[in-house]
Amino acid sequence: MTTSPTRLRRRLWRRPTRSPGAEAARGQALVEFAFGLPLMLLIMAGTLDIGQVFIDYVALRNGCREGVSYAARNPGESFDDGGPIRDRIEANSPLLDSGYLGVDVSYDPPNTDFDLEDTDRVTVTVICEREYEPIMSGVLRPFGLDTFSLRAVATAEILK
């Protein structure tokens, strides 16, 4: 039993059927898109913020490690205001912007007079802090989350 080409074309070419409520639901996709788009943009911006916080923290931590390494190799210098260490941190952390950067240098035991021959078990600690402002600070400001502090700590033993 063979089928004629005309009959075969009629079988393959069928008119799309519409359900009885199709006319009433034509704008449904547009409404769903209008509700879903802001939510998706909010999720994407939040993901970008979390990634940027991580990148800034890693840059701050690496700069802090470089600063404590410098302080451990140069124990005779005065680091009261963290000047040379701050310069070292900023030079080795290019991803940090030029905003606030707090640097605190302390020695254990405190008030150590540096006799370069006897620096056993003297450690230097560098604490770095900076303020981070998220991309979505306008959205987060009503919830009190517009800026927050990133903090990194590094400790090293004074090298002879």
C-alpha positions in Angstrom: 0.0 0.0 0.0 1.6 3.2 -1.2 0.7 6.7 -0.3 0.5 9.4 -2.9 2.8 12.4 -2.5 -0.2 14.7 -2.1 -1.6 12.7 0.6 1.8 12.5 2.3 2.1 16.3 2.2 -1.3 16.7 3.8 -0.3 14.4 6.6 3.0 16.1 7.3 1.7 19.6 7.0 -0.7 20.2 9.8 -2.1 23.4 11.0 -1.0 24.4 14.5 -3.8 24.0 16.9 -4.6 26.7 19.5 -6.1 26.0 22.8 -9.3 27.9 23.7 -7.5 30.1 26.3 -4.5 31.0 24.1 -5.7 34.4 23.3 -6.0 35.3 27.0 -2.5 34.1 27.8 -0.5 35.8 25.0 1.2 38.4 27.3 2.2 35.8 30.0 5.8 35.5 28.8 6.3 39.2 28.8 4.9 39.6 32.3 7.1 36.7 33.5 10.1 38.3 31.9 9.3 41.7 33.5 9.2 40.1 37.0 12.2 37.8 36.5 14.6 40.2 34.9 15.2 42.5 38.0 15.6 39.4 40.2 18.2 37.9 37.8 20.1 41.2 37.6 20.1 41.4 41.4 21.5 37.9 41.7 24.2 38.6 39.1 25.3 41.9 40.7 25.4 40.1 44.1 27.7 37.4 42.5 29.9 40.2 41.1 30.1 41.8 44.6 31.1 38.6 46.3 33.8 37.9 43.7 35.1 41.5 44.1 35.3 41.2 47.9 37.3 38.0 47.5 39.7 39.6 45.0 40.2 42.6 47.2 40.8 40.4 50.3 43.4 38.3 48.5 45.2 41.5 47.3 45.1 42.9 50.9 46.3 39.7 52.4 49.2 39.4 49.9 50.1 43.0 50.5 50.1 42.4 54.2 52.4 39.4 53.8 54.8 41.5 51.7 54.7 44.2 54.4 55.5 41.8 57.3 58.3 40.3 55.2 59.8 43.7 54.7 59.5 44.5 58.5 61.1 41.1 59.4 64.1 41.8 57.1 64.6 45.4 58.3 64.2 45.2 62.1 66.1 48.4 62.8 63.7 50.8 61.1 61.0 52.7 62.9 57.5 51.7 61.8 55.5 53.9 64.1 53.2 55.1 61.3 53.7 52.1 59.1 55.2 54.4 56.3 57.7 52.1 54.6 55.4 49.1 55.1 52.4 51.0 53.8 54.4 51.9 50.7 55.4 48.3 50.3 51.8 47.1 50.6 50.5 49.6 48.1 53.3 48.8 45.7 52.7 45.1 45.8 48.9 45.2 45.7 48.0 47.0 42.5 44.4 45.8 42.7 43.8 47.8 45.9 42.4 51.2 45.0 43.7 54.4 46.6 41.1 54.5 49.4 41.6 54.1 53.1 44.3 51.6 54.1 45.0 51.2 57.8 48.4 49.6 58.7 49.3 48.6 62.3 52.7 47.2 63.2 53.4 45.5 66.5 56.2 43.5 68.0 56.1 40.6 70.4 57.6 41.1 73.0 56.6 44.8 73.0 59.1 47.6 73.4 61.8 45.5 71.9 65.2 47.2 71.4 66.7 45.7 68.4 70.0 44.1 69.0 70.6 42.5 65.6 72.7 39.8 67.2 69.9 38.7 69.7 66.6 38.7 67.8 65.5 35.2 68.7 61.8 34.7 69.1 60.9 38.3 68.3 58.0 38.5 66.0 56.4 41.3 64.0 52.7 41.5 63.3 51.2 43.6 60.5 47.5 44.2 60.5 46.0 45.8 57.4 42.4 47.1 57.2 40.5 48.8 54.4 36.9 49.8 53.7 35.1 48.1 50.9 32.1 49.6 49.2 30.0 47.1 47.2 28.7 47.7 43.7 25.2 47.4 45.1 25.7 49.8 47.9 22.6 51.8 46.8 20.4 48.7 47.3 22.1 47.5 50.5 22.3 51.0 52.2 18.7 50.7 53.7 19.8 47.5 55.4 23.0 49.1 56.9 25.3 47.2 54.6 26.7 49.9 52.4 30.4 49.5 53.4 32.3 47.0 55.5 35.8 46.4 56.6 38.3 43.9 55.2 41.1 42.9 57.6 44.2 40.8 57.0 46.9 39.8 59.6 50.4 38.5 58.9 53.1 37.6 61.4 56.7 36.7 60.9 59.8 36.2 63.0 62.5 38.8 62.8 65.3 37.6 60.6 69.0 38.0 61.5 
